[in-house]
Amino acid sequence: MSPMRRKTAMRKPPTINDVAVAAGVSRQTVSNVINSPDIVRPETRGRVQTVIADLGYRPHASARRLRTRRASTIAVRIDRSPEWLSGNLLDRFLFELTHRAAKHGLRVMLYTADDPLDEIRVISHLFDGSDVDAFVLTSTFLGDPRPAWLIAHGAPFVTFGRPWGIPADDLLMWVDVDGRFGTQAATEYLLNSGATRIGFLGWPEGSGTGDDRREGWRQAMLAREGAAPMDGLSLLDVSANEDLRDGHQAARVLRDRGADAIVATSDTLALAAMMATDGRIPVVGFDNGPVAASMRFSSIDQHLDLVTDYVLRLLDRGSTGEGPAHYIVKPELVIRDGGSES
């Protein structure tokens, strides 16, 4: 037989999905038969083992690593950063995750996707090929389809950011930063510094994370006697997309409405507020990235070191089922002397 004919005659090696379909079970059951056979009913275990033998299925290296009950390769999406913004939050999160994962003997695989549905397609390809043992999701939002898909297909995952709108249970492992606590602390700091009409420059309603941060500002304002009254808060609550131009226009609205300080839901919007107000009123951002440090405005630090430590802890928990399924990190207000006239 010629090399060309031999190549044509070669069959694609069977996958764990092929075994699951032929045996009439889930892929998780096949994984259990391979890695933890004692937890599978004898009749089911026998049927799966017969199919494995008939198909000649050989577990990939990642499946063999699962016998250690720890993930060895984790995947996370990387997004393109705006050209004008360096060192954004997710870039720093990826660095911390990769750096700390290596100390745990774990590897990080990066992938790109155009949108959540495209990301599901990429995840499906990686998981079906047994290239990845677990996934870390970022940028969660209300109506996010990714967690439900991962659960339905038995793919281990942890999210950075709680899955908004989905009831918490042990199948949903996540780490989040207490945004409400952060913006409440920032607002209280500005109130204690003498400001009374503190504006909030936030994302449009419905983002989950942005709504949580808005509520912290709102609670602090309502709790302080002498601050803007409840019926006046709506005038001091302005939304903008995560964009300098949009943020600049929204911050000018707050300035014209008499805001004497601004709490922003991100460092990007805080920078826009600094530009719109010419640094004449105090501004507090959220993320405490390089932009906040270089422009000298106060910001809320998310403690990404703790976030990534908890993410890795939850990846371990996915193998054992022991310990909490969720962690909430308390952020810290970092005060700088910029953003207001001396």
C-alpha contacts under 8 A as a table, 3 or more apart, distances in Angstrom:
res1	aa1	res2	aa2	distance
1	M	5	R	6.06
1	M	6	R	6.32
2	S	5	R	5.16
2	S	6	R	6.18
3	P	6	R	5.02
3	P	7	K	6.11
4	M	7	K	5.12
4	M	8	T	6.26
5	R	8	T	5.03
5	R	9	A	6.15
6	R	9	A	5.12
6	R	10	M	6.40
7	K	10	M	5.39
13	P	57	Y	7.25
14	P	18	D	5.93
14	P	19	V	7.43
14	P	55	L	6.71
14	P	56	G	7.31
14	P	57	Y	5.56
14	P	58	R	7.87
15	T	18	D	5.15
15	T	19	V	6.63
15	T	57	Y	6.80
15	T	128	D	7.36
15	T	129	G	7.45
16	I	19	V	5.12
16	I	20	A	6.22
16	I	27	R	6.31
16	I	30	V	7.03
16	I	31	S	7.91
16	I	57	Y	7.59
16	I	59	P	7.62
16	I	128	D	7.60
17	N	20	A	4.99
17	N	21	V	6.16
17	N	27	R	5.97
17	N	128	D	7.13
18	D	21	V	5.29
18	D	22	A	6.14
19	V	22	A	5.22
19	V	23	A	6.01
19	V	27	R	7.76
19	V	30	V	7.22
19	V	48	V	7.25
19	V	51	V	6.26
19	V	52	I	6.28
19	V	55	L	7.52
19	V	57	Y	7.54
20	A	23	A	5.24
20	A	24	G	5.83
20	A	25	V	5.02
20	A	26	S	5.43
20	A	27	R	5.17
20	A	29	T	7.76
20	A	30	V	6.21
20	A	48	V	7.74
21	V	24	G	5.08
21	V	25	V	6.49
21	V	26	S	7.60
22	A	25	V	7.99
22	A	51	V	6.80
23	A	47	R	6.40
23	A	48	V	5.61
23	A	51	V	6.30
25	V	29	T	6.31
25	V	30	V	7.28
26	S	29	T	5.23
26	S	30	V	6.66
27	R	30	V	4.98
27	R	31	S	6.18
27	R	153	H	7.81
27	R	154	G	7.19
28	Q	31	S	4.92
28	Q	32	N	6.12
28	Q	154	G	5.92
29	T	32	N	4.92
29	T	33	V	6.20
29	T	40	V	7.46
30	V	33	V	5.08
30	V	34	I	6.36
30	V	48	V	6.66
31	S	34	I	5.14
31	S	35	N	5.98
31	S	36	S	7.72
31	S	63	A	7.70
32	N	35	N	5.10
32	N	36	S	4.75
32	N	37	P	5.75
32	N	39	I	7.22
32	N	40	V	6.85
33	V	36	S	5.68
33	V	37	P	4.23
33	V	38	D	7.81
33	V	39	I	7.99
33	V	40	V	6.45
33	V	45	R	5.92
33	V	48	V	7.26
33	V	49	Q	7.55
34	I	37	P	6.19
35	N	64	R	7.90
35	N	66	L	6.91
35	N	67	R	5.12
36	S	39	I	6.06
36	S	40	V	7.60
36	S	67	R	7.78
37	P	40	V	5.51
37	P	45	R	6.89
38	D	41	R	7.72
40	V	44	T	6.68
40	V	45	R	5.82
41	R	44	T	5.38
41	R	45	R	5.98
42	P	45	R	4.98
42	P	46	G	5.99
43	E	46	G	5.18
43	E	47	R	6.28
44	T	47	R	5.15
44	T	48	V	6.24
45	R	48	V	5.26
45	R	49	Q	6.10
46	G	49	Q	5.12
46	G	50	T	6.15
47	R	50	T	5.19
47	R	51	V	6.42
48	V	51	V	5.15
48	V	52	I	6.17
49	Q	52	I	5.00
49	Q	53	A	6.24
50	T	53	A	5.17
50	T	54	D	6.12
51	V	54	D	4.96
51	V	55	L	5.95
52	I	55	L	5.38
52	I	56	G	5.80
52	I	57	Y	5.16
52	I	58	R	7.92
53	A	56	G	5.07
53	A	57	Y	6.72
54	D	57	Y	7.97
59	P	62	S	7.79
59	P	63	A	5.55
59	P	64	R	6.45
60	H	63	A	5.24
60	H	64	R	6.44
60	H	130	S	6.38
61	A	64	R	5.02
61	A	65	R	6.21
62	S	65	R	4.98
62	S	66	L	6.42
62	S	72	S	7.18
62	S	73	T	7.58
62	S	130	S	6.16
62	S	131	D	6.56
62	S	132	V	6.82
62	S	133	D	6.41
63	A	66	L	5.08
63	A	67	R	7.17
63	A	130	S	7.07
63	A	133	D	7.78
64	R	67	R	5.58
64	R	68	T	7.91
65	R	68	T	5.73
65	R	69	R	7.54
65	R	70	R	7.19
65	R	71	A	7.11
65	R	72	S	6.67
66	L	69	R	5.03
66	L	70	R	5.80
66	L	71	A	6.27
66	L	72	S	7.85
66	L	133	D	7.73
67	R	70	R	7.63
69	R	316	D	7.78
69	R	319	S	5.12
69	R	320	T	7.25
70	R	315	L	7.57
70	R	316	D	5.85
70	R	319	S	6.10
71	A	74	I	6.97
71	A	106	L	7.13
71	A	133	D	5.46
71	A	134	A	6.50
71	A	315	L	6.97
71	A	316	D	7.25
72	S	105	G	7.01
72	S	106	L	4.72
72	S	107	R	5.99
72	S	133	D	6.66
73	T	106	L	5.86
73	T	107	R	4.71
73	T	108	V	5.77
73	T	109	M	6.88
73	T	131	D	7.67
73	T	132	V	5.28
73	T	133	D	5.54
73	T	134	A	6.81
74	I	106	L	7.41
74	I	107	R	6.24
74	I	108	V	5.00
74	I	109	M	6.03
74	I	132	V	5.80
74	I	133	D	5.94
74	I	134	A	4.85
74	I	135	F	5.33
74	I	136	V	7.03
75	A	108	V	5.62
75	A	109	M	4.52
75	A	110	L	5.65
75	A	111	Y	7.18
75	A	132	V	6.49
75	A	134	A	6.50
75	A	135	F	4.80
75	A	136	V	6.18
76	V	108	V	7.36
76	V	109	M	6.48
76	V	110	L	5.28
76	V	111	Y	6.38
76	V	135	F	5.96
76	V	136	V	5.08
76	V	137	L	6.28
76	V	138	T	7.78
77	R	110	L	5.62
77	R	111	Y	4.85
77	R	112	T	5.34
77	R	113	A	7.10
77	R	136	V	7.93
77	R	137	L	7.26
77	R	138	T	7.55
78	I	90	L	7.87
78	I	91	D	7.83
78	I	94	L	7.95
78	I	110	L	6.14
78	I	111	Y	5.98
78	I	112	T	5.52
79	D	112	T	6.44
79	D	113	A	7.77
81	S	85	L	6.71
81	S	86	S	7.19
81	S	88	N	7.34
82	P	85	L	5.32
82	P	86	S	7.61
83	E	86	S	7.37
85	L	88	N	6.74
85	L	291	V	7.88
86	S	290	P	7.45
86	S	291	V	7.95
87	G	91	D	5.94
87	G	92	R	6.26
87	G	289	G	6.61
87	G	290	P	6.20
88	N	91	D	5.44
88	N	92	R	6.40
88	N	289	G	6.46
88	N	290	P	7.79
89	L	92	R	5.24
89	L	93	F	6.12
89	L	287	D	6.54
89	L	289	G	6.92
90	L	93	F	4.78
90	L	94	L	6.08
91	D	94	L	5.24
91	D	95	F	6.39
92	R	95	F	5.07
92	R	96	E	6.24
92	R	304	L	7.76
93	F	96	E	5.17
93	F	97	L	6.02
93	F	304	L	6.18
93	F	308	T	7.33
94	L	97	L	5.05
94	L	98	T	5.99
95	F	98	T	5.26
95	F	99	H	5.97
96	E	99	H	5.13
96	E	100	R	5.97
96	E	304	L	7.05
96	E	305	D	6.45
96	E	308	T	6.50
97	L	100	R	5.35
97	L	101	A	5.76
97	L	108	V	7.96
97	L	308	T	5.43
97	L	309	D	8.00
98	T	101	A	5.14
98	T	102	A	6.24
98	T	107	R	7.28
98	T	108	V	5.93
99	H	102	A	5.57
99	H	103	K	7.03
100	R	103	K	5.28
100	R	104	H	6.79
100	R	308	T	7.42
100	R	309	D	7.40
101	A	104	H	5.08
101	A	105	G	6.44
101	A	106	L	4.95
101	A	107	R	6.43
101	A	108	V	7.31
101	A	312	L	7.12
102	A	105	G	5.03
102	A	106	L	5.17
102	A	107	R	6.20
103	K	106	L	7.32
109	M	132	V	7.92
111	Y	122	V	7.88
112	T	119	E	7.45
113	A	116	P	7.41
113	A	118	D	5.60
113	A	119	E	4.95
113	A	122	V	7.22
114	D	118	D	5.86
114	D	119	E	7.04
115	D	118	D	5.24
115	D	119	E	6.09
116	P	119	E	4.89
116	P	120	I	6.30
116	P	144	D	7.53
116	P	145	P	7.13
116	P	146	R	6.75
117	L	120	I	5.08
117	L	121	R	6.56
117	L	145	P	7.59
117	L	146	R	7.74
118	D	121	R	5.11
118	D	122	V	6.40
119	E	122	V	5.01
119	E	123	I	6.06
120	I	123	I	5.00
120	I	124	S	6.02
120	I	146	R	6.40
120	I	149	W	7.57
121	R	124	S	5.11
121	R	125	H	6.32
122	V	125	H	5.18
122	V	126	L	6.30
123	I	126	L	5.14
123	I	127	F	5.98
124	S	127	F	5.18
124	S	128	D	5.88
125	H	128	D	5.29
125	H	129	G	6.19
126	L	129	G	5.31
126	L	130	S	6.39
126	L	131	D	5.47
126	L	132	V	6.07
127	F	130	S	5.06
127	F	131	D	6.22
127	F	132	V	5.80
127	F	133	D	7.31
127	F	155	A	7.33
128	D	131	D	7.76
129	G	132	V	7.92
130	S	133	D	7.04
132	V	135	F	7.55
133	D	155	A	7.79
133	D	156	P	7.04
134	A	155	A	6.59
134	A	156	P	4.80
134	A	157	F	5.23
134	A	158	V	7.99
134	A	315	L	7.59
135	F	155	A	7.75
135	F	156	P	6.45
135	F	157	F	4.52
135	F	158	V	6.46
136	V	157	F	5.60
136	V	158	V	4.96
136	V	159	T	5.45
136	V	160	F	7.06
137	L	140	T	7.31
137	L	157	F	7.26
137	L	158	V	6.31
137	L	159	T	4.49
137	L	160	F	6.07
138	T	159	T	5.89
138	T	160	F	5.04
138	T	161	G	6.51
139	S	160	F	7.26
139	S	161	G	6.67
140	T	144	D	6.37
140	T	159	T	7.50
140	T	160	F	7.53
140	T	161	G	5.74
140	T	162	R	6.70
140	T	163	P	5.84
140	T	164	W	7.03
141	F	144	D	5.37
141	F	163	P	6.65
141	F	164	W	5.76
141	F	207	S	5.48
141	F	208	G	5.79
141	F	209	T	7.33
142	L	163	P	7.31
142	L	164	W	4.98
142	L	165	G	5.74
142	L	206	G	6.65
142	L	207	S	6.09
142	L	208	G	5.93
143	G	164	W	7.42
143	G	165	G	6.96
144	D	147	P	7.03
144	D	163	P	7.32
144	D	164	W	7.80
145	P	148	A	5.83
145	P	149	W	6.49
146	R	149	W	5.24
146	R	150	L	6.24
147	P	150	L	5.19
147	P	151	I	6.19
147	P	163	P	7.36
147	P	172	L	7.65
148	A	151	I	5.22
148	A	152	A	6.10
149	W	152	A	5.12
149	W	153	H	6.24
150	L	153	H	5.24
150	L	154	G	6.08
150	L	155	A	5.04
150	L	156	P	7.18
150	L	157	F	7.32
151	I	154	G	5.17
151	I	155	A	6.19
151	I	156	P	7.63
151	I	171	L	7.16
152	A	155	A	7.88
156	P	315	L	7.96
156	P	318	G	6.81
157	F	173	M	7.18
157	F	315	L	7.31
158	V	172	L	7.26
158	V	173	M	5.07
158	V	174	W	5.24
158	V	175	V	7.64
158	V	311	V	6.61
158	V	314	L	6.90
158	V	315	L	6.85
159	T	162	R	6.53
159	T	163	P	7.36
159	T	173	M	6.58
159	T	174	W	4.60
159	T	175	V	6.31
159	T	311	V	7.81
160	F	174	W	5.93
160	F	175	V	5.09
160	F	176	D	5.86
160	F	307	V	7.73
160	F	311	V	7.45
161	G	174	W	6.44
161	G	175	V	5.76
161	G	176	D	4.44
161	G	177	V	7.16
161	G	209	T	7.83
162	R	174	W	5.61
162	R	175	V	6.48
162	R	176	D	5.67
163	P	166	I	5.88
163	P	172	L	7.87
163	P	174	W	7.64
164	W	208	G	5.86
168	A	172	L	6.38
169	D	172	L	5.61
169	D	173	M	7.89
169	D	325	A	7.63
170	D	173	M	6.48
170	D	325	A	5.62
171	L	325	A	7.92
172	L	325	A	7.04
173	M	314	L	6.67
173	M	325	A	4.82
173	M	326	H	5.55
174	W	311	V	7.33
174	W	314	L	7.71
174	W	325	A	6.75
174	W	326	H	5.02
174	W	327	Y	6.59
175	V	307	V	6.45
175	V	310	Y	6.67
175	V	311	V	6.39
175	V	326	H	5.76
175	V	327	Y	4.78
175	V	328	I	5.86
175	V	329	V	7.51
176	D	307	V	7.41
176	D	327	Y	6.40
176	D	328	I	4.92
176	D	329	V	6.19
177	V	302	Q	6.34
177	V	307	V	7.83
177	V	328	I	5.42
177	V	329	V	4.65
177	V	330	K	6.13
177	V	331	P	6.50
178	D	181	F	5.42
178	D	182	G	6.46
178	D	328	I	6.08
178	D	329	V	5.97
178	D	330	K	5.52
178	D	331	P	6.56
179	G	182	G	4.98
179	G	183	T	6.30
179	G	209	T	7.11
179	G	212	D	5.98
179	G	213	R	4.80
179	G	216	G	7.33
179	G	331	P	7.52
180	R	183	T	5.51
180	R	184	Q	6.01
180	R	212	D	5.24
180	R	213	R	4.54
180	R	214	R	7.10
180	R	215	E	6.03
180	R	216	G	4.07
180	R	217	W	7.46
181	F	184	Q	5.16
181	F	185	A	6.12
181	F	213	R	7.83
181	F	216	G	6.02
181	F	330	K	7.17
181	F	331	P	7.44
182	G	185	A	5.22
182	G	186	A	6.28
182	G	213	R	7.35
182	G	216	G	7.16
182	G	300	I	6.31
182	G	330	K	7.52
182	G	331	P	5.78
182	G	332	E	6.81
182	G	333	L	6.91
183	T	186	A	4.90
183	T	187	T	6.02
183	T	213	R	5.73
183	T	214	R	7.30
183	T	216	G	5.05
183	T	217	W	5.35
183	T	263	V	7.13
183	T	265	T	7.89
183	T	300	I	7.83
184	Q	187	T	5.16
184	Q	188	E	6.10
184	Q	216	G	4.23
184	Q	217	W	4.96
184	Q	218	R	7.77
184	Q	219	Q	6.92
184	Q	220	A	5.40
185	A	188	E	5.16
185	A	189	Y	6.13
185	A	216	G	7.94
185	A	220	A	7.94
185	A	333	L	7.01
186	A	189	Y	5.13
186	A	190	L	6.39
186	A	217	W	7.85
186	A	263	V	7.00
186	A	284	V	6.76
186	A	300	I	7.65
186	A	333	L	6.54
187	T	190	L	5.16
187	T	191	L	6.14
187	T	198	I	7.33
187	T	217	W	5.79
187	T	220	A	6.20
187	T	221	M	7.29
187	T	263	V	6.78
188	E	191	L	4.97
188	E	192	N	6.06
188	E	220	A	6.12
188	E	221	M	7.90
189	Y	192	N	5.14
189	Y	193	S	6.24
190	L	193	S	4.91
190	L	194	G	6.61
190	L	195	A	5.68
190	L	198	I	7.64
190	L	261	A	7.15
190	L	282	P	7.81
191	L	194	G	5.33
191	L	195	A	4.89
191	L	196	T	5.99
191	L	198	I	7.83
191	L	224	R	8.00
191	L	227	A	7.87
192	N	195	A	7.26
195	A	198	I	6.50
195	A	260	D	5.92
195	A	261	A	6.36
196	T	226	G	7.01
196	T	227	A	4.68
196	T	228	A	6.28
196	T	260	D	6.93
197	R	227	A	6.38
197	R	228	A	5.58
197	R	236	L	7.52
197	R	258	G	7.02
197	R	259	A	4.97
197	R	260	D	5.41
197	R	261	A	6.75
198	I	221	M	7.96
198	I	228	A	7.88
198	I	236	L	7.02
198	I	259	A	5.50
198	I	260	D	5.83
198	I	261	A	4.71
198	I	262	I	5.40
198	I	263	V	7.12
199	G	236	L	4.51
199	G	237	D	5.99
199	G	238	V	7.69
199	G	254	L	6.27
199	G	259	A	5.46
199	G	260	D	7.55
199	G	261	A	6.16
199	G	262	I	4.65
199	G	263	V	6.28
200	F	214	R	7.14
200	F	217	W	7.07
200	F	236	L	6.12
200	F	237	D	4.93
200	F	238	V	6.23
200	F	262	I	5.70
200	F	263	V	5.01
200	F	264	A	5.86
200	F	265	T	7.79
201	L	237	D	6.44
201	L	238	V	5.27
201	L	239	S	5.73
201	L	240	A	7.03
201	L	247	G	7.72
201	L	250	A	7.25
201	L	251	A	6.83
201	L	262	I	6.86
201	L	263	V	6.21
201	L	264	A	4.62
201	L	265	T	6.34
201	L	269	L	7.00
201	L	270	A	7.90
202	G	210	G	6.49
202	G	214	R	6.75
202	G	237	D	7.54
202	G	238	V	6.37
202	G	239	S	4.77
202	G	240	A	6.13
202	G	264	A	5.88
202	G	265	T	4.98
202	G	266	S	7.84
202	G	269	L	7.78
203	W	207	S	7.36
203	W	210	G	5.63
203	W	211	D	7.81
203	W	239	S	5.05
203	W	240	A	5.23
203	W	241	N	5.70
203	W	242	E	7.06
203	W	265	T	6.96
204	P	207	S	7.03
204	P	210	G	7.54
204	P	239	S	5.13
204	P	240	A	6.21
204	P	241	N	6.86
205	E	208	G	7.79
205	E	210	G	7.07
205	E	211	D	6.03
205	E	239	S	7.89
206	G	210	G	7.57
206	G	211	D	6.60
207	S	210	G	5.42
207	S	211	D	6.28
208	G	211	D	5.09
208	G	212	D	6.15
209	T	212	D	5.20
209	T	213	R	6.44
210	G	213	R	5.19
210	G	214	R	6.21
210	G	265	T	6.62
211	D	214	R	5.06
211	D	215	E	6.28
212	D	215	E	5.24
212	D	216	G	6.76
213	R	216	G	5.34
213	R	217	W	6.85
213	R	265	T	6.54
214	R	217	W	5.35
214	R	218	R	6.27
214	R	265	T	7.57
215	E	218	R	4.90
215	E	219	Q	6.04
216	G	219	Q	5.29
216	G	220	A	6.31
217	W	220	A	5.32
217	W	221	M	6.24
217	W	263	V	7.62
218	R	221	M	5.20
218	R	222	L	6.17
218	R	233	L	7.74
219	Q	222	L	5.22
219	Q	223	A	6.09
220	A	223	A	5.21
220	A	224	R	6.44
221	M	224	R	5.49
221	M	227	A	6.12
221	M	228	A	6.97
222	L	225	E	7.55
222	L	227	A	7.43
222	L	228	A	7.90
222	L	229	P	7.15
222	L	230	M	6.47
224	R	227	A	5.70
226	G	229	P	7.77
228	A	232	G	5.97
228	A	233	L	6.39
229	P	232	G	5.26
229	P	233	L	6.50
230	M	233	L	5.29
230	M	234	S	7.82
231	D	234	S	6.68
232	G	235	L	5.60
232	G	236	L	7.00
233	L	236	L	5.08
233	L	237	D	6.30
234	S	237	D	5.14
234	S	238	V	7.93
235	L	238	V	7.40
235	L	254	L	7.89
235	L	257	R	7.21
236	L	254	L	6.19
236	L	257	R	7.30
236	L	259	A	6.96
237	D	254	L	7.96
238	V	250	A	6.24
238	V	251	A	7.76
238	V	253	V	7.73
238	V	254	L	7.12
239	S	250	A	6.68
240	A	243	D	7.51
240	A	246	D	5.66
240	A	247	G	5.31
240	A	250	A	6.15
240	A	269	L	7.97
241	N	246	D	6.08
241	N	247	G	6.71
242	E	246	D	7.50
242	E	247	G	7.08
242	E	268	T	6.75
242	E	269	L	6.67
243	D	246	D	5.39
243	D	247	G	5.84
243	D	268	T	6.97
243	D	269	L	7.08
244	L	247	G	5.02
244	L	248	H	5.87
244	L	268	T	6.56
244	L	269	L	6.50
244	L	271	L	7.55
244	L	272	A	5.29
245	R	248	H	5.09
245	R	249	Q	6.45
245	R	272	A	7.32
246	D	249	Q	5.34
246	D	250	A	6.35
247	G	250	A	5.11
247	G	251	A	6.01
247	G	268	T	7.99
247	G	269	L	5.31
247	G	272	A	5.29
247	G	273	A	6.84
248	H	251	A	5.16
248	H	252	R	6.28
248	H	269	L	7.64
248	H	272	A	4.66
248	H	273	A	5.90
248	H	275	M	6.95
248	H	276	A	5.44
249	Q	252	R	5.21
249	Q	253	V	6.62
249	Q	276	A	7.52
250	A	253	V	5.15
250	A	254	L	6.65
251	A	254	L	5.04
251	A	255	R	6.20
251	A	272	A	7.07
251	A	273	A	5.08
251	A	276	A	6.02
251	A	277	T	7.52
252	R	255	R	4.89
252	R	256	D	6.10
252	R	273	A	7.60
252	R	276	A	5.62
252	R	277	T	7.03
253	V	256	D	5.15
253	V	257	R	6.22
254	L	257	R	5.05
254	L	258	G	6.55
254	L	259	A	5.54
255	R	258	G	5.39
255	R	259	A	5.32
255	R	260	D	7.62
255	R	276	A	7.97
255	R	277	T	6.75
256	D	259	A	7.44
259	A	262	I	6.98
260	D	281	I	5.86
260	D	282	P	7.45
261	A	281	I	5.32
261	A	282	P	4.92
261	A	283	V	5.89
262	I	270	A	7.95
262	I	273	A	7.54
262	I	281	I	7.62
262	I	282	P	6.47
262	I	283	V	4.82
262	I	284	V	6.41
263	V	270	A	7.43
263	V	283	V	5.91
263	V	284	V	4.90
263	V	285	G	6.24
264	A	267	D	7.08
264	A	269	L	5.85
264	A	270	A	5.19
264	A	283	V	7.35
264	A	284	V	6.06
264	A	285	G	4.94
264	A	286	F	6.62
265	T	269	L	6.86
265	T	270	A	7.60
265	T	285	G	6.28
265	T	286	F	5.57
266	S	269	L	5.43
266	S	270	A	6.21
266	S	285	G	5.22
266	S	286	F	4.29
266	S	287	D	6.18
267	D	270	A	4.78
267	D	271	L	6.04
267	D	285	G	4.56
267	D	286	F	5.21
267	D	287	D	5.98
267	D	288	N	6.87
267	D	289	G	7.20
267	D	291	V	6.96
267	D	292	A	6.41
267	D	299	S	7.22
268	T	271	L	5.22
268	T	272	A	6.42
268	T	285	G	7.80
268	T	291	V	7.92
269	L	272	A	4.90
269	L	273	A	6.18
269	L	285	G	7.34
270	A	273	A	4.96
270	A	274	M	6.21
270	A	283	V	6.32
270	A	284	V	6.41
270	A	285	G	4.92
270	A	286	F	7.86
271	L	274	M	5.01
271	L	275	M	6.32
271	L	285	G	7.89
271	L	291	V	7.60
271	L	292	A	7.70
271	L	295	M	7.88
272	A	275	M	5.16
272	A	276	A	6.15
273	A	276	A	5.00
273	A	277	T	6.07
273	A	283	V	7.09
274	M	277	T	5.41
274	M	278	D	5.75
274	M	279	G	4.98
274	M	280	R	7.96
274	M	283	V	6.74
274	M	339	G	6.54
275	M	278	D	5.12
275	M	279	G	6.74
276	A	279	G	7.91
277	T	280	R	5.71
277	T	281	I	6.79
279	G	282	P	7.13
279	G	338	G	7.70
279	G	339	G	4.71
279	G	340	S	5.30
279	G	341	E	6.96
280	R	339	G	6.66
280	R	340	S	4.82
280	R	341	E	5.48
281	I	339	G	6.12
281	I	340	S	4.64
281	I	341	E	7.05
282	P	297	F	7.83
282	P	338	G	7.62
282	P	339	G	4.75
282	P	340	S	4.78
283	V	297	F	6.39
283	V	298	S	6.80
283	V	339	G	5.65
283	V	340	S	7.73
284	V	297	F	6.31
284	V	298	S	4.83
284	V	299	S	5.07
284	V	300	I	7.60
285	G	288	N	7.07
285	G	292	A	7.34
285	G	297	F	7.35
285	G	298	S	6.28
285	G	299	S	4.28
285	G	300	I	6.29
286	F	299	S	5.06
286	F	300	I	4.56
286	F	301	D	6.81
287	D	299	S	6.37
287	D	300	I	5.46
287	D	301	D	5.21
287	D	302	Q	6.00
288	N	291	V	7.62
288	N	292	A	5.58
288	N	293	A	7.05
288	N	298	S	7.64
288	N	299	S	4.87
288	N	300	I	5.51
288	N	301	D	4.88
288	N	302	Q	7.56
288	N	334	V	7.45
289	G	292	A	5.53
289	G	293	A	6.54
289	G	301	D	7.97
290	P	293	A	5.02
290	P	294	S	5.99
291	V	294	S	5.25
291	V	295	M	5.95
292	A	295	M	5.29
292	A	296	R	5.67
292	A	297	F	5.32
292	A	298	S	6.72
292	A	299	S	6.52
293	A	296	R	5.08
293	A	297	F	6.85
295	M	338	G	7.06
296	R	336	R	5.72
296	R	337	D	6.43
296	R	338	G	4.55
296	R	339	G	6.90
297	F	335	I	7.43
297	F	336	R	5.47
297	F	337	D	6.74
297	F	338	G	4.83
297	F	339	G	5.27
298	S	333	L	7.33
298	S	334	V	5.59
298	S	335	I	4.53
298	S	336	R	4.79
298	S	337	D	7.46
298	S	338	G	7.36
298	S	339	G	7.82
299	S	333	L	5.94
299	S	334	V	5.40
299	S	335	I	6.73
300	I	331	P	6.35
300	I	332	E	5.49
300	I	333	L	4.41
300	I	334	V	5.86
301	D	331	P	5.51
301	D	332	E	5.12
301	D	333	L	6.18
301	D	334	V	6.64
302	Q	307	V	7.97
302	Q	329	V	7.52
302	Q	330	K	7.46
302	Q	331	P	4.73
302	Q	332	E	6.78
303	H	306	L	5.59
303	H	307	V	6.48
303	H	329	V	7.52
303	H	331	P	6.28
303	H	332	E	7.62
304	L	307	V	4.74
304	L	308	T	6.04
305	D	308	T	5.46
305	D	309	D	6.26
306	L	309	D	5.04
306	L	310	Y	6.19
306	L	329	V	7.22
307	V	310	Y	5.28
307	V	311	V	6.23
307	V	329	V	6.86
308	T	311	V	4.88
308	T	312	L	6.21
309	D	312	L	5.29
309	D	313	R	6.21
310	Y	313	R	4.84
310	Y	314	L	6.15
310	Y	327	Y	6.90
311	V	314	L	5.18
311	V	315	L	6.34
312	L	315	L	5.03
312	L	316	D	6.48
313	R	316	D	5.21
313	R	317	R	6.26
314	L	317	R	4.65
314	L	318	G	6.18
314	L	325	A	6.77
315	L	318	G	5.18
315	L	319	S	7.29
316	D	319	S	5.63
316	D	320	T	6.86
317	R	320	T	5.04
317	R	321	G	5.12
317	R	322	E	5.66
317	R	323	G	6.74
317	R	325	A	7.76
318	G	321	G	5.63
324	P	327	Y	7.34
337	D	340	S	7.55
338	G	341	E	7.97
